[in-house]
Each structure stands twice: as C-alpha cells, then as structure tokens.
Amino acid sequence: MLNIFRKTPKQAEPLLAQKTPAAVAYDPGLVTALTHQHRALTLLLVKASSAAQQGLYEEIKDTLQQFKGELAEHLKRETTELHPYLAAHLKGDGSKDILKEMRAGTTNIERTLEGLINHYASYPVTERNVARFEIELGGVSDEFCAKLEQEEASIYTLYLTPEAY
C-alpha cells in the first residue's frame, strides 16, 4: 500500500494548454462564402412567399425545412470560424461589446426564424392560414434581411488578415 504513495506522478500538461482552443486560421474566402449563404437564405424566404401566393402549400413546408438546414449550416460556420477568429484578433475597448452584440443578434434572429419554422411545421400552411403566414413571413424576412445587412456592413468588415490588427 505504501507503493501507491511512492510512485512519482505523471507529468501533467499545463492547465492553460488543456483549456485553450486551437486558433482559427484566417480564411480569405470566408466572408464571401458567408455572404453567398446570406443570398441563398434570402432566396429561400422569397421562394416560400412565392409558394404561398401560388397556393403551393407543400412547397412551403419543404422550403422552410431547407431554410432551417441551411441556416443551421451558416450559423455553425459563423460560430466555429468567424466568431472565434474575431474574438482572438479584435482588440480595444469596444471589442468585447461588439462580440457580445454579434452573438446576441445571431441568437435573436435564430430564435425568431426557428419559432416561425417550427410553428408552420406543426400547423402547416393551408388556404385558411396562408394570409397570416404571408404577414408573419414578411415581418421575419424584413428583420432577417436587416440583420444580414447590418452584419455584412459592420461585423464582416472586421474580418481581416492577422497582420491587419
């Protein structure tokens, strides 16, 4: 039993090395790819609206599900590539506020869109509720497009080569 206490402990890695995530490398095509995803997502909202106007209710359901999947992919890319990179490189007094606002904005629009999609997945669009759907989709689309414009004009412009910081 005394042998347990006499063994020398294994060399542990420093705590900092264990908790620090790997740095995200700069990707010169990231902002372009994210912007293209914005356009594709916007087109899906337009497609859902057009389907509603034409009475193509099953197409609405399919389009909303496609939108949900592509939005999840887009947000994953932002949170795994854009946000960590900016967090590592932005410096100055307002940098933490910018990052906090960016994450909050992403969360808010995601919840709004998810609420709309989940509602109409449970209660599909029909002739009886199509007018309400169009109004709600219009409001969400306007909010989403405004968020995208703001994000592209302020957040995406902060994504620079490491030497630029």
C-alpha positions in Angstrom: 0.0 0.0 0.0 2.9 2.4 0.6 3.9 1.9 -3.0 0.9 3.9 -4.1 2.3 7.0 -2.3 5.8 6.5 -3.5 5.0 6.5 -7.2 6.0 9.6 -9.0 3.1 11.5 -10.5 2.8 11.6 -14.3 3.8 14.8 -15.9 0.6 16.7 -16.4 0.1 19.1 -19.3 -0.2 22.7 -18.2 -3.8 23.7 -17.5 -3.6 26.5 -20.0 -2.7 24.2 -22.8 -5.7 21.9 -22.0 -8.3 24.7 -21.9 -7.1 26.9 -24.8 -8.9 26.1 -28.1 -6.9 25.8 -31.2 -6.6 29.1 -33.0 -8.8 29.5 -36.1 -6.8 30.4 -39.2 -7.7 33.2 -41.5 -9.7 32.1 -44.5 -9.7 34.6 -47.3 -12.9 33.2 -48.8 -14.9 33.1 -45.5 -16.7 36.4 -45.9 -17.6 35.7 -49.5 -18.9 32.3 -48.6 -21.0 33.6 -45.7 -22.3 36.4 -47.9 -23.3 33.9 -50.6 -25.1 31.9 -47.9 -27.0 35.0 -46.9 -28.2 35.4 -50.5 -29.2 31.8 -50.7 -31.1 32.0 -47.4 -32.9 35.2 -48.5 -33.9 33.5 -51.8 -35.4 30.6 -49.8 -37.6 33.1 -47.9 -38.7 34.6 -51.2 -39.4 31.1 -52.6 -41.6 30.4 -49.5 -43.5 33.6 -50.0 -44.0 32.9 -53.7 -45.2 29.4 -53.0 -47.8 30.9 -50.5 -49.0 33.3 -53.1 -49.4 30.5 -55.6 -51.1 28.1 -53.1 -48.3 25.6 -53.2 -48.5 24.7 -49.6 -46.4 21.5 -49.7 -43.6 23.5 -51.3 -43.7 26.0 -48.4 -43.1 23.2 -45.9 -40.2 21.8 -47.9 -38.7 25.3 -48.5 -38.9 26.1 -44.8 -37.2 22.8 -43.9 -34.5 23.5 -46.5 -34.1 27.0 -45.0 -33.8 25.6 -41.5 -31.0 23.3 -42.6 -29.1 25.9 -44.5 -29.4 28.4 -41.7 -28.0 25.9 -39.2 -25.1 25.3 -41.5 -24.5 29.0 -41.9 -24.7 29.7 -38.2 -22.3 26.8 -37.4 -19.8 28.3 -39.8 -20.1 31.7 -38.2 -19.7 30.3 -34.7 -16.9 28.0 -35.5 -14.8 30.2 -37.8 -15.9 33.8 -37.8 -16.6 34.4 -34.1 -13.5 32.7 -32.7 -11.3 34.4 -35.2 -12.7 37.8 -34.3 -12.5 37.1 -30.6 -8.8 36.2 -31.0 -7.9 39.3 -33.1 -10.1 42.2 -32.1 -8.5 44.5 -29.6 -9.6 47.7 -27.9 -12.2 49.0 -25.5 -15.3 48.1 -27.5 -14.2 44.7 -28.9 -16.0 42.7 -26.2 -19.2 44.7 -26.7 -19.0 44.1 -30.5 -18.6 40.3 -30.0 -21.3 40.2 -27.4 -23.7 42.1 -29.6 -22.8 39.9 -32.6 -23.6 36.7 -30.7 -26.8 38.2 -29.2 -28.0 39.3 -32.7 -27.3 35.8 -34.1 -29.2 34.2 -31.2 -32.2 36.5 -31.5 -32.7 36.1 -35.3 -32.2 32.3 -35.0 -34.9 32.1 -32.3 -37.3 34.2 -34.4 -36.8 32.1 -37.5 -36.9 28.8 -35.6 -40.2 29.9 -34.0 -41.8 30.6 -37.4 -40.5 27.4 -38.9 -41.5 25.2 -36.0 -45.0 26.8 -35.9 -45.7 26.1 -39.5 -44.1 22.6 -39.3 -46.7 21.8 -36.6 -49.5 23.8 -38.2 -48.8 23.6 -42.0 -49.8 26.5 -44.2 -53.2 25.9 -45.8 -55.8 28.1 -47.6 -57.2 29.0 -44.1 -54.0 30.4 -42.7 -52.0 31.5 -45.7 -52.7 35.2 -45.3 -51.4 35.1 -41.7 -48.3 33.1 -42.9 -47.5 35.7 -45.5 -47.7 38.5 -43.0 -45.5 36.7 -40.5 -43.1 35.6 -43.1 -42.9 39.2 -44.4 -42.1 40.5 -41.0 -39.5 37.9 -40.3 -37.9 38.3 -43.7 -37.6 42.1 -43.2 -36.0 41.6 -39.8 -33.7 38.9 -41.2 -32.6 41.0 -44.2 -31.9 44.0 -41.9 -29.8 41.7 -39.7 -27.9 40.5 -42.7 -27.2 44.0 -44.0 -26.0 45.1 -40.5 -23.8 42.0 -40.1 -22.2 42.4 -43.6 -21.6 46.2 -43.1 -20.2 46.0 -39.6 -19.1 42.5 -38.5 -17.8 41.1 -41.7 -15.7 44.2 -42.3 -13.8 43.4 -39.1 -12.6 40.1 -40.5 -9.1 41.0 -41.7 -5.8 39.2 -42.2 -3.9 38.7 -38.9 -1.3 41.3 -39.9 -4.1 44.0 -40.2 -4.9 44.0 -36.5 
